[in-house]
Amino acid sequence: MPLNDALAAAGEPAALADPAAVRAAFESRWVTWNVVRTLTAAGALVCFAWAGLAGT
């Protein structure tokens, strides 16, 4: 999990000099991949529903 490893490498939250910068660096990549996961799951659901309806 590269994103989790990057967060862990940043250090303990209480010891961070600029937690907002760490969050900003993490958040943009996380949101991008979360959208990809969501669209993929939605596409899979559509395919599953289509296959179910085509079979009846």
mmCIF file of the N, C-alpha and C atoms, coordinates in Angstrom:
data_MODEL
# 
_entry.id   MODEL 
# 
loop_
_atom_site.group_PDB 
_atom_site.id 
_atom_site.type_symbol 
_atom_site.label_atom_id 
_atom_site.label_alt_id 
_atom_site.label_comp_id 
_atom_site.label_asym_id 
_atom_site.label_entity_id 
_atom_site.label_seq_id 
_atom_site.pdbx_PDB_ins_code 
_atom_site.Cartn_x 
_atom_site.Cartn_y 
_atom_site.Cartn_z 
_atom_site.occupancy 
_atom_site.B_iso_or_equiv 
_atom_site.pdbx_formal_charge 
_atom_site.auth_seq_id 
_atom_site.auth_comp_id 
_atom_site.auth_asym_id 
_atom_site.auth_atom_id 
_atom_site.pdbx_PDB_model_num 
ATOM 1   N N  . MET A 1 1  ? 0.829   -1.171  0.000   1.00 0.00 ? 1  MET A N  1 
ATOM 2   C CA . MET A 1 1  ? 0.000   0.000   0.000   1.00 0.00 ? 1  MET A CA 1 
ATOM 3   C C  . MET A 1 1  ? 0.884   1.249   0.000   1.00 0.00 ? 1  MET A C  1 
ATOM 4   N N  . PRO A 1 2  ? 1.255   1.714   -1.159  1.00 0.00 ? 2  PRO A N  1 
ATOM 5   C CA . PRO A 1 2  ? 2.168   2.857   -1.242  1.00 0.00 ? 2  PRO A CA 1 
ATOM 6   C C  . PRO A 1 2  ? 1.655   4.107   -0.525  1.00 0.00 ? 2  PRO A C  1 
ATOM 7   N N  . LEU A 1 3  ? 0.369   4.389   -0.609  1.00 0.00 ? 3  LEU A N  1 
ATOM 8   C CA . LEU A 1 3  ? -0.143  5.583   0.062   1.00 0.00 ? 3  LEU A CA 1 
ATOM 9   C C  . LEU A 1 3  ? -0.053  5.438   1.582   1.00 0.00 ? 3  LEU A C  1 
ATOM 10  N N  . ASN A 1 4  ? -0.361  4.256   2.082   1.00 0.00 ? 4  ASN A N  1 
ATOM 11  C CA . ASN A 1 4  ? -0.241  4.030   3.523   1.00 0.00 ? 4  ASN A CA 1 
ATOM 12  C C  . ASN A 1 4  ? 1.212   4.112   3.968   1.00 0.00 ? 4  ASN A C  1 
ATOM 13  N N  . ASP A 1 5  ? 2.116   3.581   3.149   1.00 0.00 ? 5  ASP A N  1 
ATOM 14  C CA . ASP A 1 5  ? 3.539   3.644   3.477   1.00 0.00 ? 5  ASP A CA 1 
ATOM 15  C C  . ASP A 1 5  ? 4.023   5.086   3.516   1.00 0.00 ? 5  ASP A C  1 
ATOM 16  N N  . ALA A 1 6  ? 3.528   5.919   2.600   1.00 0.00 ? 6  ALA A N  1 
ATOM 17  C CA . ALA A 1 6  ? 3.916   7.334   2.578   1.00 0.00 ? 6  ALA A CA 1 
ATOM 18  C C  . ALA A 1 6  ? 3.425   8.042   3.841   1.00 0.00 ? 6  ALA A C  1 
ATOM 19  N N  . LEU A 1 7  ? 2.228   7.710   4.281   1.00 0.00 ? 7  LEU A N  1 
ATOM 20  C CA . LEU A 1 7  ? 1.720   8.308   5.521   1.00 0.00 ? 7  LEU A CA 1 
ATOM 21  C C  . LEU A 1 7  ? 2.556   7.865   6.720   1.00 0.00 ? 7  LEU A C  1 
ATOM 22  N N  . ALA A 1 8  ? 2.881   6.596   6.764   1.00 0.00 ? 8  ALA A N  1 
ATOM 23  C CA . ALA A 1 8  ? 3.683   6.080   7.872   1.00 0.00 ? 8  ALA A CA 1 
ATOM 24  C C  . ALA A 1 8  ? 5.068   6.712   7.885   1.00 0.00 ? 8  ALA A C  1 
ATOM 25  N N  . ALA A 1 9  ? 5.630   6.943   6.691   1.00 0.00 ? 9  ALA A N  1 
ATOM 26  C CA . ALA A 1 9  ? 6.966   7.527   6.607   1.00 0.00 ? 9  ALA A CA 1 
ATOM 27  C C  . ALA A 1 9  ? 6.982   8.986   7.056   1.00 0.00 ? 9  ALA A C  1 
ATOM 28  N N  . ALA A 1 10 ? 5.829   9.635   7.023   1.00 0.00 ? 10 ALA A N  1 
ATOM 29  C CA . ALA A 1 10 ? 5.762   11.048  7.428   1.00 0.00 ? 10 ALA A CA 1 
ATOM 30  C C  . ALA A 1 10 ? 6.006   11.201  8.924   1.00 0.00 ? 10 ALA A C  1 
ATOM 31  N N  . GLY A 1 11 ? 5.713   10.171  9.693   1.00 0.00 ? 11 GLY A N  1 
ATOM 32  C CA . GLY A 1 11 ? 5.952   10.217  11.130  1.00 0.00 ? 11 GLY A CA 1 
ATOM 33  C C  . GLY A 1 11 ? 4.659   10.253  11.925  1.00 0.00 ? 11 GLY A C  1 
ATOM 34  N N  . GLU A 1 12 ? 4.819   10.370  13.212  1.00 0.00 ? 12 GLU A N  1 
ATOM 35  C CA . GLU A 1 12 ? 3.674   10.434  14.120  1.00 0.00 ? 12 GLU A CA 1 
ATOM 36  C C  . GLU A 1 12 ? 2.937   11.755  13.942  1.00 0.00 ? 12 GLU A C  1 
ATOM 37  N N  . PRO A 1 13 ? 1.613   11.721  13.955  1.00 0.00 ? 13 PRO A N  1 
ATOM 38  C CA . PRO A 1 13 ? 0.846   12.951  13.747  1.00 0.00 ? 13 PRO A CA 1 
ATOM 39  C C  . PRO A 1 13 ? 1.201   14.077  14.726  1.00 0.00 ? 13 PRO A C  1 
ATOM 40  N N  . ALA A 1 14 ? 1.444   13.737  15.976  1.00 0.00 ? 14 ALA A N  1 
ATOM 41  C CA . ALA A 1 14 ? 1.754   14.766  16.977  1.00 0.00 ? 14 ALA A CA 1 
ATOM 42  C C  . ALA A 1 14 ? 3.110   15.419  16.728  1.00 0.00 ? 14 ALA A C  1 
ATOM 43  N N  . ALA A 1 15 ? 4.002   14.728  16.019  1.00 0.00 ? 15 ALA A N  1 
ATOM 44  C CA . ALA A 1 15 ? 5.353   15.247  15.810  1.00 0.00 ? 15 ALA A CA 1 
ATOM 45  C C  . ALA A 1 15 ? 5.522   15.967  14.474  1.00 0.00 ? 15 ALA A C  1 
ATOM 46  N N  . LEU A 1 16 ? 4.481   16.001  13.656  1.00 0.00 ? 16 LEU A N  1 
ATOM 47  C CA . LEU A 1 16 ? 4.598   16.627  12.343  1.00 0.00 ? 16 LEU A CA 1 
ATOM 48  C C  . LEU A 1 16 ? 4.654   18.144  12.456  1.00 0.00 ? 16 LEU A C  1 
ATOM 49  N N  . ALA A 1 17 ? 5.555   18.740  11.711  1.00 0.00 ? 17 ALA A N  1 
ATOM 50  C CA . ALA A 1 17 ? 5.656   20.193  11.703  1.00 0.00 ? 17 ALA A CA 1 
ATOM 51  C C  . ALA A 1 17 ? 4.506   20.811  10.923  1.00 0.00 ? 17 ALA A C  1 
ATOM 52  N N  . ASP A 1 18 ? 4.099   20.162  9.821   1.00 0.00 ? 18 ASP A N  1 
ATOM 53  C CA . ASP A 1 18 ? 3.022   20.685  8.980   1.00 0.00 ? 18 ASP A CA 1 
ATOM 54  C C  . ASP A 1 18 ? 2.105   19.545  8.538   1.00 0.00 ? 18 ASP A C  1 
ATOM 55  N N  . PRO A 1 19 ? 1.181   19.151  9.409   1.00 0.00 ? 19 PRO A N  1 
ATOM 56  C CA . PRO A 1 19 ? 0.293   18.045  9.056   1.00 0.00 ? 19 PRO A CA 1 
ATOM 57  C C  . PRO A 1 19 ? -0.589  18.349  7.840   1.00 0.00 ? 19 PRO A C  1 
ATOM 58  N N  . ALA A 1 20 ? -0.904  19.617  7.623   1.00 0.00 ? 20 ALA A N  1 
ATOM 59  C CA . ALA A 1 20 ? -1.741  19.982  6.476   1.00 0.00 ? 20 ALA A CA 1 
ATOM 60  C C  . ALA A 1 20 ? -1.022  19.669  5.165   1.00 0.00 ? 20 ALA A C  1 
ATOM 61  N N  . ALA A 1 21 ? 0.278   19.846  5.121   1.00 0.00 ? 21 ALA A N  1 
ATOM 62  C CA . ALA A 1 21 ? 1.041   19.542  3.903   1.00 0.00 ? 21 ALA A CA 1 
ATOM 63  C C  . ALA A 1 21 ? 1.066   18.042  3.655   1.00 0.00 ? 21 ALA A C  1 
ATOM 64  N N  . VAL A 1 22 ? 1.194   17.256  4.709   1.00 0.00 ? 22 VAL A N  1 
ATOM 65  C CA . VAL A 1 22 ? 1.192   15.798  4.567   1.00 0.00 ? 22 VAL A CA 1 
ATOM 66  C C  . VAL A 1 22 ? -0.170  15.341  4.063   1.00 0.00 ? 22 VAL A C  1 
ATOM 67  N N  . ARG A 1 23 ? -1.218  15.919  4.631   1.00 0.00 ? 23 ARG A N  1 
ATOM 68  C CA . ARG A 1 23 ? -2.574  15.556  4.195   1.00 0.00 ? 23 ARG A CA 1 
ATOM 69  C C  . ARG A 1 23 ? -2.802  15.961  2.741   1.00 0.00 ? 23 ARG A C  1 
ATOM 70  N N  . ALA A 1 24 ? -2.388  17.137  2.353   1.00 0.00 ? 24 ALA A N  1 
ATOM 71  C CA . ALA A 1 24 ? -2.587  17.610  0.982   1.00 0.00 ? 24 ALA A CA 1 
ATOM 72  C C  . ALA A 1 24 ? -1.870  16.707  -0.021  1.00 0.00 ? 24 ALA A C  1 
ATOM 73  N N  . ALA A 1 25 ? -0.666  16.279  0.321   1.00 0.00 ? 25 ALA A N  1 
ATOM 74  C CA . ALA A 1 25 ? 0.094   15.400  -0.573  1.00 0.00 ? 25 ALA A CA 1 
ATOM 75  C C  . ALA A 1 25 ? -0.580  14.030  -0.697  1.00 0.00 ? 25 ALA A C  1 
ATOM 76  N N  . PHE A 1 26 ? -1.170  13.564  0.378   1.00 0.00 ? 26 PHE A N  1 
ATOM 77  C CA . PHE A 1 26 ? -1.831  12.260  0.393   1.00 0.00 ? 26 PHE A CA 1 
ATOM 78  C C  . PHE A 1 26 ? -3.216  12.321  -0.242  1.00 0.00 ? 26 PHE A C  1 
ATOM 79  N N  . GLU A 1 27 ? -3.955  13.369  0.102   1.00 0.00 ? 27 GLU A N  1 
ATOM 80  C CA . GLU A 1 27 ? -5.378  13.424  -0.229  1.00 0.00 ? 27 GLU A CA 1 
ATOM 81  C C  . GLU A 1 27 ? -5.661  13.451  -1.731  1.00 0.00 ? 27 GLU A C  1 
ATOM 82  N N  . SER A 1 28 ? -4.876  14.182  -2.491  1.00 0.00 ? 28 SER A N  1 
ATOM 83  C CA . SER A 1 28 ? -5.163  14.274  -3.924  1.00 0.00 ? 28 SER A CA 1 
ATOM 84  C C  . SER A 1 28 ? -5.023  12.912  -4.604  1.00 0.00 ? 28 SER A C  1 
ATOM 85  N N  . ARG A 1 29 ? -3.974  12.181  -4.277  1.00 0.00 ? 29 ARG A N  1 
ATOM 86  C CA . ARG A 1 29 ? -3.802  10.840  -4.863  1.00 0.00 ? 29 ARG A CA 1 
ATOM 87  C C  . ARG A 1 29 ? -4.865  9.881   -4.363  1.00 0.00 ? 29 ARG A C  1 
ATOM 88  N N  . TRP A 1 30 ? -5.226  9.982   -3.081  1.00 0.00 ? 30 TRP A N  1 
ATOM 89  C CA . TRP A 1 30 ? -6.227  9.087   -2.525  1.00 0.00 ? 30 TRP A CA 1 
ATOM 90  C C  . TRP A 1 30 ? -7.577  9.320   -3.186  1.00 0.00 ? 30 TRP A C  1 
ATOM 91  N N  . VAL A 1 31 ? -7.962  10.568  -3.355  1.00 0.00 ? 31 VAL A N  1 
ATOM 92  C CA . VAL A 1 31 ? -9.248  10.882  -3.977  1.00 0.00 ? 31 VAL A CA 1 
ATOM 93  C C  . VAL A 1 31 ? -9.283  10.363  -5.411  1.00 0.00 ? 31 VAL A C  1 
ATOM 94  N N  . THR A 1 32 ? -8.197  10.555  -6.145  1.00 0.00 ? 32 THR A N  1 
ATOM 95  C CA . THR A 1 32 ? -8.142  10.066  -7.525  1.00 0.00 ? 32 THR A CA 1 
ATOM 96  C C  . THR A 1 32 ? -8.381  8.568   -7.580  1.00 0.00 ? 32 THR A C  1 
ATOM 97  N N  . TRP A 1 33 ? -7.664  7.816   -6.765  1.00 0.00 ? 33 TRP A N  1 
ATOM 98  C CA . TRP A 1 33 ? -7.821  6.358   -6.784  1.00 0.00 ? 33 TRP A CA 1 
ATOM 99  C C  . TRP A 1 33 ? -9.159  5.915   -6.209  1.00 0.00 ? 33 TRP A C  1 
ATOM 100 N N  . ASN A 1 34 ? -9.725  6.683   -5.304  1.00 0.00 ? 34 ASN A N  1 
ATOM 101 C CA . ASN A 1 34 ? -11.046 6.354   -4.774  1.00 0.00 ? 34 ASN A CA 1 
ATOM 102 C C  . ASN A 1 34 ? -12.103 6.507   -5.859  1.00 0.00 ? 34 ASN A C  1 
ATOM 103 N N  . VAL A 1 35 ? -11.981 7.534   -6.690  1.00 0.00 ? 35 VAL A N  1 
ATOM 104 C CA . VAL A 1 35 ? -12.903 7.715   -7.814  1.00 0.00 ? 35 VAL A CA 1 
ATOM 105 C C  . VAL A 1 35 ? -12.764 6.550   -8.796  1.00 0.00 ? 35 VAL A C  1 
ATOM 106 N N  . VAL A 1 36 ? -11.539 6.146   -9.076  1.00 0.00 ? 36 VAL A N  1 
ATOM 107 C CA . VAL A 1 36 ? -11.313 5.011   -9.978  1.00 0.00 ? 36 VAL A CA 1 
ATOM 108 C C  . VAL A 1 36 ? -11.972 3.748   -9.418  1.00 0.00 ? 36 VAL A C  1 
ATOM 109 N N  . ARG A 1 37 ? -11.783 3.488   -8.130  1.00 0.00 ? 37 ARG A N  1 
ATOM 110 C CA . ARG A 1 37 ? -12.405 2.313   -7.504  1.00 0.00 ? 37 ARG A CA 1 
ATOM 111 C C  . ARG A 1 37 ? -13.923 2.390   -7.576  1.00 0.00 ? 37 ARG A C  1 
ATOM 112 N N  . THR A 1 38 ? -14.476 3.560   -7.332  1.00 0.00 ? 38 THR A N  1 
ATOM 113 C CA . THR A 1 38 ? -15.927 3.732   -7.358  1.00 0.00 ? 38 THR A CA 1 
ATOM 114 C C  . THR A 1 38 ? -16.490 3.494   -8.749  1.00 0.00 ? 38 THR A C  1 
ATOM 115 N N  . LEU A 1 39 ? -15.847 4.074   -9.757  1.00 0.00 ? 39 LEU A N  1 
ATOM 116 C CA . LEU A 1 39 ? -16.314 3.889   -11.134 1.00 0.00 ? 39 LEU A CA 1 
ATOM 117 C C  . LEU A 1 39 ? -16.186 2.433   -11.580 1.00 0.00 ? 39 LEU A C  1 
ATOM 118 N N  . THR A 1 40 ? -15.124 1.784   -11.166 1.00 0.00 ? 40 THR A N  1 
ATOM 119 C CA . THR A 1 40 ? -14.935 0.370   -11.512 1.00 0.00 ? 40 THR A CA 1 
ATOM 120 C C  . THR A 1 40 ? -16.017 -0.491  -10.861 1.00 0.00 ? 40 THR A C  1 
ATOM 121 N N  . ALA A 1 41 ? -16.299 -0.225  -9.604  1.00 0.00 ? 41 ALA A N  1 
ATOM 122 C CA . ALA A 1 41 ? -17.338 -0.981  -8.910  1.00 0.00 ? 41 ALA A CA 1 
ATOM 123 C C  . ALA A 1 41 ? -18.707 -0.725  -9.530  1.00 0.00 ? 41 ALA A C  1 
ATOM 124 N N  . ALA A 1 42 ? -18.992 0.522   -9.896  1.00 0.00 ? 42 ALA A N  1 
ATOM 125 C CA . ALA A 1 42 ? -20.270 0.843   -10.528 1.00 0.00 ? 42 ALA A CA 1 
ATOM 126 C C  . ALA A 1 42 ? -20.377 0.151   -11.885 1.00 0.00 ? 42 ALA A C  1 
ATOM 127 N N  . GLY A 1 43 ? -19.290 0.143   -12.646 1.00 0.00 ? 43 GLY A N  1 
ATOM 128 C CA . GLY A 1 43 ? -19.284 -0.551  -13.931 1.00 0.00 ? 43 GLY A CA 1 
ATOM 129 C C  . GLY A 1 43 ? -19.517 -2.036  -13.772 1.00 0.00 ? 43 GLY A C  1 
ATOM 130 N N  . ALA A 1 44 ? -18.908 -2.624  -12.763 1.00 0.00 ? 44 ALA A N  1 
ATOM 131 C CA . ALA A 1 44 ? -19.101 -4.048  -12.502 1.00 0.00 ? 44 ALA A CA 1 
ATOM 132 C C  . ALA A 1 44 ? -20.553 -4.333  -12.116 1.00 0.00 ? 44 ALA A C  1 
ATOM 133 N N  . LEU A 1 45 ? -21.151 -3.461  -11.343 1.00 0.00 ? 45 LEU A N  1 
ATOM 134 C CA . LEU A 1 45 ? -22.551 -3.635  -10.959 1.00 0.00 ? 45 LEU A CA 1 
ATOM 135 C C  . LEU A 1 45 ? -23.462 -3.549  -12.180 1.00 0.00 ? 45 LEU A C  1 
ATOM 136 N N  . VAL A 1 46 ? -23.205 -2.602  -13.056 1.00 0.00 ? 46 VAL A N  1 
ATOM 137 C CA . VAL A 1 46 ? -24.000 -2.475  -14.284 1.00 0.00 ? 46 VAL A CA 1 
ATOM 138 C C  . VAL A 1 46 ? -23.865 -3.741  -15.131 1.00 0.00 ? 46 VAL A C  1 
ATOM 139 N N  . CYS A 1 47 ? -22.651 -4.230  -15.298 1.00 0.00 ? 47 CYS A N  1 
ATOM 140 C CA . CYS A 1 47 ? -22.439 -5.464  -16.074 1.00 0.00 ? 47 CYS A CA 1 
ATOM 141 C C  . CYS A 1 47 ? -23.156 -6.649  -15.440 1.00 0.00 ? 47 CYS A C  1 
ATOM 142 N N  . PHE A 1 48 ? -23.096 -6.736  -14.128 1.00 0.00 ? 48 PHE A N  1 
ATOM 143 C CA . PHE A 1 48 ? -23.763 -7.823  -13.409 1.00 0.00 ? 48 PHE A CA 1 
ATOM 144 C C  . PHE A 1 48 ? -25.276 -7.747  -13.602 1.00 0.00 ? 48 PHE A C  1 
ATOM 145 N N  . ALA A 1 49 ? -25.838 -6.548  -13.478 1.00 0.00 ? 49 ALA A N  1 
ATOM 146 C CA . ALA A 1 49 ? -27.277 -6.369  -13.656 1.00 0.00 ? 49 ALA A CA 1 
ATOM 147 C C  . ALA A 1 49 ? -27.685 -6.671  -15.092 1.00 0.00 ? 49 ALA A C  1 
ATOM 148 N N  . TRP A 1 50 ? -26.891 -6.220  -16.037 1.00 0.00 ? 50 TRP A N  1 
ATOM 149 C CA . TRP A 1 50 ? -27.174 -6.451  -17.447 1.00 0.00 ? 50 TRP A CA 1 
ATOM 150 C C  . TRP A 1 50 ? -27.166 -7.950  -17.750 1.00 0.00 ? 50 TRP A C  1 
ATOM 151 N N  . ALA A 1 51 ? -26.158 -8.639  -17.224 1.00 0.00 ? 51 ALA A N  1 
ATOM 152 C CA . ALA A 1 51 ? -26.076 -10.091 -17.426 1.00 0.00 ? 51 ALA A CA 1 
ATOM 153 C C  . ALA A 1 51 ? -27.270 -10.792 -16.780 1.00 0.00 ? 51 ALA A C  1 
ATOM 154 N N  . GLY A 1 52 ? -27.687 -10.324 -15.626 1.00 0.00 ? 52 GLY A N  1 
ATOM 155 C CA . GLY A 1 52 ? -28.844 -10.933 -14.955 1.00 0.00 ? 52 GLY A CA 1 
ATOM 156 C C  . GLY A 1 52 ? -30.130 -10.715 -15.723 1.00 0.00 ? 52 GLY A C  1 
ATOM 157 N N  . LEU A 1 53 ? -30.302 -9.522  -16.267 1.00 0.00 ? 53 LEU A N  1 
ATOM 158 C CA . LEU A 1 53 ? -31.514 -9.226  -17.028 1.00 0.00 ? 53 LEU A CA 1 
ATOM 159 C C  . LEU A 1 53 ? -31.507 -9.916  -18.381 1.00 0.00 ? 53 LEU A C  1 
ATOM 160 N N  . ALA A 1 54 ? -30.353 -10.075 -18.977 1.00 0.00 ? 54 ALA A N  1 
ATOM 161 C CA . ALA A 1 54 ? -30.248 -10.731 -20.281 1.00 0.00 ? 54 ALA A CA 1 
ATOM 162 C C  . ALA A 1 54 ? -30.536 -12.221 -20.160 1.00 0.00 ? 54 ALA A C  1 
ATOM 163 N N  . GLY A 1 55 ? -30.295 -12.772 -18.988 1.00 0.00 ? 55 GLY A N  1 
ATOM 164 C CA . GLY A 1 55 ? -30.492 -14.204 -18.799 1.00 0.00 ? 55 GLY A CA 1 
ATOM 165 C C  . GLY A 1 55 ? -31.933 -14.585 -18.519 1.00 0.00 ? 55 GLY A C  1 
ATOM 166 N N  . THR A 1 56 ? -32.804 -13.599 -18.326 1.00 0.00 ? 56 THR A N  1 
ATOM 167 C CA . THR A 1 56 ? -34.200 -13.944 -18.008 1.00 0.00 ? 56 THR A CA 1 
ATOM 168 C C  . THR A 1 56 ? -35.109 -13.799 -19.180 1.00 0.00 ? 56 THR A C  1 
# 
